[in-house]
Amino acid sequence: MELHILEHNLKVASIEKEGIQVCTHGLIKLAFLAPKTRCKFFSLTETPEDYTIIVDEEGFKELPQSEHISVADATWLALNVVSGGGNASNSQPIGVTKIAKSVIAPLADHNISVFMLSTYQTDYILVRERDLPMVMHTLSSEFTLLRVVNGETVAAHDLGVTNGFVKPKLVPRPIIHPLSSPSNMFCVTSLDPDTLPSVATLLMDVMFYSGGSKDCGASNEDSNHIRFFSFSLIEGYISLVMDEQTTQRFPNNVLFTSASGELWKMVRIGGQPLGFDECGIVAQISEPLATADIPAYYISTFKFDHALVPEENIQSVIKALRTESMAQ
């Protein structure tokens, strides 16, 4: 197995809901006019609380300075596990539960905080740039470490971290944060970039202008229904996460779907904003799912984390996670 260290230097930021209009010009440019920017990594996720953006330094320049934007105090690097050759975006997805024990758990054991972004194509593990030497030291025995430089994949240079680290004492990771499961069913999908112009107006409406009275009405009818939408454009590949009702607004044959038309249920992690310093949150969720052999997408946002599991598995997932929680 290969672990690719991508060349993007990333910022993670939150945009307040009431301040989104200040940022829409830059965000629309990043999402729909990417060739007019030098941005190669852009992700925007809307939750009930805010918008989370993950963007490379070139893309960040497209956003205005604003009191409505809060930026995490670090530069982040994206890691990607690849089975065999290929690059991050066109490889077969490994799945967060498949890397729970080989990547997520060892990093948690070494007190390395991670920020996850699962997409239709693959899974990105974000780590702070300053943690990279320790990340490489931790994972070098399990993976061939490669670094992407100017688009070329080369052997990652030894960063000088070889000795002097005490092997951590492995301790149980009980789930300590509240869990909830919204009533929505979600789709993880994509579309051909060539078709993006034909649905750009619809996507802009979904991303920025659909939080009005219509959604409030739906929310009043079902208090467990939440607002969640994620758009990623990374190295030319588009990924979308949206609820089933939103997919019905798109023309037929525009969105990619699996043969089974699989739907996903969400497990939302956190009662209060989680912050960026606590280690092991992703591991707390992904390890029990891996043990139960349940596939999952995982999307971290500025305030909370979100796991998506197959609809038919949601009851066994909740049971497994609550059993883990009670074990503390």
TORZATOR-409268 format. One record per residue (C-alpha): residue number from 1; x, y, z. Coordinates in Angstrom, 3 decimals, padded with zeros to 6 digits. Layout:
N
- i / x / y / z
- NUM / X / Y / Z
...
//
This chain:
328
- i / x / y / z
- 1 / 000.000 / 000.000 / 000.000
- 2 / 001.162 / 003.518 / -000.790
- 3 / 000.628 / 006.676 / 001.225
- 4 / 000.758 / 009.769 / -000.963
- 5 / 001.581 / 013.147 / 000.583
- 6 / -000.069 / 015.635 / -001.757
- 7 / 001.572 / 018.934 / -002.613
- 8 / -001.315 / 021.191 / -001.586
- 9 / -000.819 / 023.513 / 001.379
- 10 / -004.342 / 023.774 / 002.767
- 11 / -006.346 / 026.169 / 004.911
- 12 / -009.402 / 025.052 / 006.890
- 13 / -011.886 / 027.814 / 007.622
- 14 / -015.438 / 028.494 / 008.763
- 15 / -017.755 / 031.037 / 007.159
- 16 / -020.686 / 032.159 / 009.283
- 17 / -024.090 / 031.694 / 007.678
- 18 / -024.880 / 035.406 / 007.946
- 19 / -021.611 / 036.270 / 006.213
- 20 / -021.852 / 033.919 / 003.242
- 21 / -022.978 / 036.710 / 000.875
- 22 / -019.621 / 038.425 / 001.432
- 23 / -017.840 / 035.323 / 000.122
- 24 / -020.091 / 034.095 / -002.691
- 25 / -018.134 / 035.876 / -005.447
- 26 / -014.911 / 034.078 / -004.517
- 27 / -016.627 / 030.762 / -003.809
- 28 / -018.477 / 030.772 / -007.138
- 29 / -015.199 / 031.461 / -008.908
- 30 / -013.502 / 028.568 / -007.116
- 31 / -016.358 / 026.132 / -007.784
- 32 / -017.416 / 027.057 / -011.315
- 33 / -014.578 / 029.056 / -012.856
- 34 / -011.620 / 027.088 / -011.545
- 35 / -009.546 / 027.565 / -014.741
- 36 / -009.508 / 031.290 / -013.938
- 37 / -007.779 / 030.504 / -010.633
- 38 / -004.666 / 028.538 / -009.691
- 39 / -006.640 / 026.549 / -007.130
- 40 / -006.340 / 022.745 / -007.295
- 41 / -008.026 / 021.757 / -004.026
- 42 / -011.389 / 023.203 / -002.981
- 43 / -014.121 / 021.817 / -000.757
- 44 / -017.194 / 023.567 / 000.653
- 45 / -019.519 / 021.890 / 003.157
- 46 / -022.662 / 023.473 / 004.555
- 47 / -023.972 / 022.314 / 007.930
- 48 / -026.724 / 023.835 / 010.096
- 49 / -024.068 / 025.875 / 011.896
- 50 / -021.812 / 027.278 / 009.167
- 51 / -019.910 / 026.636 / 005.961
- 52 / -016.573 / 024.815 / 006.203
- 53 / -014.054 / 025.396 / 003.438
- 54 / -010.875 / 023.455 / 002.754
- 55 / -008.826 / 025.223 / 000.119
- 56 / -005.233 / 025.501 / -001.001
- 57 / -003.280 / 028.712 / -000.532
- 58 / -003.916 / 029.878 / -004.097
- 59 / -007.651 / 029.391 / -003.688
- 60 / -007.667 / 031.108 / -000.310
- 61 / -006.490 / 034.290 / -002.048
- 62 / -009.866 / 034.421 / -003.829
- 63 / -011.690 / 034.970 / -000.535
- 64 / -012.077 / 038.395 / 001.074
- 65 / -010.815 / 039.306 / 004.499
- 66 / -013.896 / 039.275 / 006.684
- 67 / -014.903 / 039.093 / 010.326
- 68 / -017.271 / 036.319 / 009.241
- 69 / -014.372 / 033.977 / 008.338
- 70 / -012.520 / 032.014 / 011.032
- 71 / -009.358 / 030.187 / 009.940
- 72 / -007.866 / 027.214 / 011.779
- 73 / -004.418 / 028.125 / 013.042
- 74 / -002.336 / 025.729 / 010.946
- 75 / -001.345 / 024.769 / 007.442
- 76 / -002.686 / 021.322 / 006.601
- 77 / -001.387 / 018.655 / 004.233
- 78 / -003.545 / 016.024 / 002.540
- 79 / -002.588 / 012.360 / 002.690
- 80 / -004.130 / 009.707 / 000.501
- 81 / -003.884 / 005.936 / 000.723
- 82 / -003.597 / 004.316 / -002.690
- 83 / -003.862 / 000.614 / -003.364
- 84 / -001.103 / 000.038 / -005.887
- 85 / -000.224 / 002.652 / -008.485
- 86 / -002.230 / 005.613 / -009.670
- 87 / -002.895 / 009.010 / -008.181
- 88 / -005.188 / 010.219 / -005.442
- 89 / -008.172 / 011.215 / -007.535
- 90 / -008.523 / 008.341 / -009.978
- 91 / -007.630 / 005.454 / -007.684
- 92 / -010.203 / 003.072 / -006.313
- 93 / -011.492 / 004.448 / -002.996
- 94 / -010.094 / 002.616 / 000.009
- 95 / -012.746 / 003.789 / 002.482
- 96 / -012.224 / 005.300 / 005.900
- 97 / -013.015 / 002.044 / 007.692
- 98 / -010.382 / 000.246 / 005.609
- 99 / -007.707 / 002.646 / 006.828
- 100 / -009.015 / 002.910 / 010.390
- 101 / -006.523 / 000.456 / 011.844
- 102 / -003.583 / 001.110 / 009.527
- 103 / -003.655 / 004.927 / 009.469
- 104 / -006.265 / 006.562 / 011.708
- 105 / -005.589 / 004.537 / 014.875
- 106 / -001.756 / 004.762 / 014.770
- 107 / -001.933 / 008.532 / 014.308
- 108 / -004.345 / 008.817 / 017.236
- 109 / -002.002 / 006.670 / 019.333
- 110 / 000.757 / 009.199 / 018.627
- 111 / -001.513 / 012.134 / 019.547
- 112 / -001.700 / 013.391 / 015.973
- 113 / -004.954 / 015.174 / 015.195
- 114 / -006.527 / 014.491 / 011.791
- 115 / -009.241 / 016.170 / 009.730
- 116 / -011.063 / 013.851 / 007.319
- 117 / -012.582 / 014.520 / 003.919
- 118 / -014.168 / 011.586 / 002.119
- 119 / -015.182 / 012.210 / -001.474
- 120 / -016.848 / 010.150 / -004.208
- 121 / -013.385 / 009.334 / -005.552
- 122 / -011.217 / 008.828 / -002.464
- 123 / -010.475 / 009.688 / 001.165
- 124 / -008.193 / 012.532 / 002.226
- 125 / -006.556 / 012.523 / 005.656
- 126 / -005.508 / 016.058 / 006.582
- 127 / -002.695 / 016.531 / 009.084
- 128 / -000.979 / 019.668 / 010.278
- 129 / 002.176 / 020.412 / 008.316
- 130 / 004.192 / 020.567 / 011.541
- 131 / 003.095 / 017.001 / 012.373
- 132 / 004.360 / 015.537 / 009.079
- 133 / 007.695 / 014.218 / 010.428
- 134 / 005.875 / 012.295 / 013.145
- 135 / 003.229 / 011.118 / 010.668
- 136 / 005.910 / 009.689 / 008.392
- 137 / 007.709 / 008.074 / 011.308
- 138 / 004.455 / 006.493 / 012.502
- 139 / 003.313 / 005.106 / 009.151
- 140 / 006.584 / 004.257 / 007.394
- 141 / 006.564 / 000.625 / 008.539
- 142 / 003.147 / -000.026 / 006.981
- 143 / 003.268 / 002.064 / 003.808
- 144 / 005.486 / 003.082 / 000.963
- 145 / 005.646 / 006.847 / 001.495
- 146 / 005.500 / 008.959 / -001.647
- 147 / 005.321 / 012.700 / -002.099
- 148 / 003.744 / 014.600 / -004.983
- 149 / 006.079 / 017.331 / -006.242
- 150 / 005.104 / 019.463 / -009.245
- 151 / 002.589 / 016.815 / -010.224
- 152 / 005.117 / 013.982 / -010.120
- 153 / 005.048 / 011.229 / -007.502
- 154 / 008.474 / 010.657 / -005.959
- 155 / 009.824 / 008.865 / -002.906
- 156 / 009.256 / 010.921 / 000.223
- 157 / 012.518 / 012.153 / 001.707
- 158 / 013.382 / 011.131 / 005.219
- 159 / 012.619 / 014.108 / 007.424
- 160 / 015.126 / 013.034 / 010.010
- 161 / 012.697 / 011.448 / 012.452
- 162 / 014.001 / 007.958 / 013.052
- 163 / 014.787 / 007.545 / 016.731
- 164 / 013.973 / 009.018 / 020.074
- 165 / 010.233 / 008.393 / 020.064
- 166 / 008.830 / 006.125 / 022.729
- 167 / 006.291 / 003.665 / 021.389
- 168 / 002.974 / 004.894 / 022.784
- 169 / 001.012 / 002.846 / 025.246
- 170 / -002.128 / 001.745 / 023.446
- 171 / -005.248 / 002.643 / 025.381
- 172 / -008.953 / 002.107 / 024.636
- 173 / -010.702 / 004.948 / 022.833
- 174 / -014.226 / 005.158 / 024.232
- 175 / -016.617 / 007.411 / 022.346
- 176 / -016.978 / 010.475 / 024.532
- 177 / -018.981 / 012.779 / 022.257
- 178 / -022.770 / 012.692 / 021.798
- 179 / -024.032 / 011.007 / 018.634
- 180 / -027.142 / 011.826 / 016.635
- 181 / -028.619 / 010.563 / 013.388
- 182 / -030.657 / 012.998 / 011.267
- 183 / -033.672 / 011.680 / 009.404
- 184 / -032.287 / 012.633 / 005.972
- 185 / -030.980 / 010.010 / 003.597
- 186 / -027.925 / 011.098 / 001.621
- 187 / -026.320 / 010.408 / -001.734
- 188 / -022.586 / 010.500 / -002.396
- 189 / -022.184 / 011.240 / -006.055
- 190 / -020.269 / 013.068 / -008.759
- 191 / -020.733 / 014.534 / -012.205
- 192 / -018.668 / 014.988 / -015.331
- 193 / -016.887 / 018.386 / -015.152
- 194 / -017.986 / 018.991 / -018.746
- 195 / -021.610 / 019.026 / -017.574
- 196 / -020.949 / 021.471 / -014.733
- 197 / -021.951 / 024.583 / -016.753
- 198 / -025.365 / 023.040 / -017.505
- 199 / -026.212 / 022.714 / -013.798
- 200 / -024.204 / 025.664 / -012.454
- 201 / -027.281 / 027.791 / -011.723
- 202 / -028.954 / 024.913 / -009.901
- 203 / -025.820 / 024.190 / -007.880
- 204 / -025.426 / 027.864 / -006.948
- 205 / -029.023 / 027.857 / -005.716
- 206 / -028.432 / 024.704 / -003.655
- 207 / -025.135 / 025.960 / -002.251
- 208 / -026.025 / 029.543 / -001.378
- 209 / -029.668 / 030.439 / -001.854
- 210 / -031.839 / 027.507 / -000.722
- 211 / -031.770 / 028.150 / 003.009
- 212 / -034.983 / 030.125 / 002.995
- 213 / -038.588 / 029.568 / 003.958
- 214 / -038.980 / 026.415 / 001.910
- 215 / -036.287 / 024.631 / 003.910
- 216 / -037.592 / 026.073 / 007.152
- 217 / -040.972 / 024.545 / 006.410
- 218 / -039.424 / 021.134 / 005.846
- 219 / -037.474 / 021.537 / 009.040
- 220 / -040.616 / 022.339 / 011.018
- 221 / -042.299 / 019.200 / 009.740
- 222 / -039.319 / 017.083 / 010.717
- 223 / -037.082 / 018.435 / 013.440
- 224 / -034.529 / 015.686 / 012.783
- 225 / -033.968 / 016.823 / 009.187
- 226 / -030.735 / 018.826 / 008.871
- 227 / -029.174 / 021.051 / 006.265
- 228 / -026.049 / 019.360 / 004.859
- 229 / -024.436 / 019.746 / 001.454
- 230 / -020.846 / 019.203 / 000.358
- 231 / -019.150 / 020.167 / -002.915
- 232 / -015.527 / 019.323 / -003.658
- 233 / -013.453 / 020.109 / -006.734
- 234 / -010.059 / 018.504 / -006.249
- 235 / -007.538 / 018.129 / -009.064
- 236 / -010.346 / 018.316 / -011.610
- 237 / -012.645 / 015.765 / -009.963
- 238 / -016.050 / 016.751 / -008.557
- 239 / -017.653 / 015.148 / -005.520
- 240 / -021.100 / 015.919 / -004.122
- 241 / -022.843 / 014.878 / -000.920
- 242 / -026.505 / 015.880 / -000.663
- 243 / -029.739 / 014.559 / 000.711
- 244 / -032.117 / 012.530 / -001.392
- 245 / -034.558 / 015.420 / -001.871
- 246 / -031.837 / 017.654 / -003.312
- 247 / -030.761 / 015.035 / -005.861
- 248 / -034.303 / 015.045 / -007.239
- 249 / -033.807 / 018.642 / -008.387
- 250 / -031.118 / 017.555 / -010.865
- 251 / -031.849 / 016.453 / -014.442
- 252 / -031.741 / 012.739 / -015.155
- 253 / -028.381 / 011.222 / -016.049
- 254 / -026.334 / 014.178 / -014.791
- 255 / -025.327 / 012.742 / -011.414
- 256 / -023.303 / 009.540 / -011.220
- 257 / -025.061 / 006.834 / -009.227
- 258 / -024.105 / 003.321 / -008.272
- 259 / -025.993 / 000.443 / -009.825
- 260 / -027.735 / -000.100 / -006.496
- 261 / -028.654 / 003.570 / -006.086
- 262 / -027.234 / 003.319 / -002.592
- 263 / -028.453 / 005.745 / 000.065
- 264 / -026.515 / 006.675 / 003.180
- 265 / -027.537 / 007.668 / 006.688
- 266 / -025.534 / 010.106 / 008.775
- 267 / -024.077 / 009.816 / 012.240
- 268 / -023.227 / 013.265 / 013.547
- 269 / -020.525 / 013.479 / 016.187
- 270 / -020.407 / 016.218 / 018.811
- 271 / -022.688 / 018.135 / 021.141
- 272 / -020.418 / 021.168 / 021.388
- 273 / -017.897 / 022.270 / 018.720
- 274 / -015.101 / 019.696 / 018.693
- 275 / -012.134 / 021.955 / 017.986
- 276 / -008.920 / 020.860 / 016.307
- 277 / -006.672 / 019.755 / 019.145
- 278 / -008.391 / 016.643 / 020.459
- 279 / -006.914 / 013.477 / 019.001
- 280 / -008.732 / 010.242 / 018.270
- 281 / -012.227 / 011.449 / 017.380
- 282 / -012.131 / 009.869 / 013.907
- 283 / -010.610 / 006.712 / 015.390
- 284 / -013.364 / 006.479 / 018.019
- 285 / -015.909 / 006.181 / 015.212
- 286 / -014.005 / 004.416 / 012.440
- 287 / -012.491 / 001.585 / 014.506
- 288 / -015.843 / 000.082 / 015.652
- 289 / -017.143 / 000.393 / 012.075
- 290 / -014.033 / -001.352 / 010.774
- 291 / -014.494 / -004.150 / 013.316
- 292 / -018.091 / -004.561 / 012.127
- 293 / -016.923 / -004.349 / 008.475
- 294 / -019.288 / -001.458 / 007.728
- 295 / -018.155 / 000.945 / 004.987
- 296 / -018.306 / 004.659 / 005.680
- 297 / -017.574 / 008.090 / 004.319
- 298 / -016.295 / 010.601 / 006.877
- 299 / -016.446 / 014.384 / 006.603
- 300 / -014.945 / 016.592 / 009.291
- 301 / -016.185 / 020.160 / 009.475
- 302 / -015.064 / 023.166 / 011.478
- 303 / -017.384 / 022.366 / 014.384
- 304 / -018.613 / 018.775 / 014.088
- 305 / -017.807 / 015.460 / 012.407
- 306 / -020.069 / 013.404 / 010.171
- 307 / -019.962 / 009.732 / 009.211
- 308 / -022.117 / 008.359 / 006.404
- 309 / -022.982 / 004.663 / 006.487
- 310 / -025.219 / 002.539 / 004.236
- 311 / -028.882 / 003.053 / 005.042
- 312 / -029.449 / -000.601 / 005.857
- 313 / -026.607 / -000.571 / 008.423
- 314 / -027.676 / 002.444 / 010.472
- 315 / -029.241 / 000.489 / 013.363
- 316 / -026.244 / -001.819 / 013.737
- 317 / -023.941 / 001.213 / 013.511
- 318 / -025.755 / 003.067 / 016.282
- 319 / -025.747 / -000.091 / 018.395
- 320 / -022.015 / -000.659 / 017.842
- 321 / -021.109 / 002.948 / 018.614
- 322 / -023.316 / 003.156 / 021.684
- 323 / -021.842 / -000.117 / 022.961
- 324 / -018.409 / 001.418 / 022.495
- 325 / -019.568 / 004.554 / 024.282
- 326 / -020.888 / 002.637 / 027.278
- 327 / -017.584 / 000.778 / 027.564
- 328 / -015.803 / 003.853 / 028.911
//
